[in-house]
Amino acid sequence: VASAEQALRLRDAGAMFDAIVSDIEMPGMDGLEFARAVRSQGPWAMLPMIALTAQAEPHQIEAGREAGFTDYVSKSQRDALVESLRECLMESVAA
């Protein structure tokens, strides 16, 4: 979807997914606020969440993890995104 607000409307309407991939820089609600909203309540609270962003400095990664992201991947590392999704989904299946 085009925004965090649209994603939360999907959640509230009952849509389910296996994982969430979100940018950090978005119009309106940013990715950190979105992660906090997802983790605060509802059926998506335990889904794997991966931040895909250009903001990949150590302090930004730490802020992303504190907000609730399972993993944090730089946009320049597309292979790392695929690997992160594979690992997150395998962990979900195992649980």
PyMOL commands that set and color helices and strands:
alter all, ss='L'
color gray80, all
select helices_A, chain A and resi 4-12+31-40+58-67+78-94
alter helices_A, ss='H'
color red, helices_A
select strands_A, chain A and resi 20-22+49-53+71-74
alter strands_A, ss='S'
color yellow, strands_A
deselect
rebuild
show_as cartoon
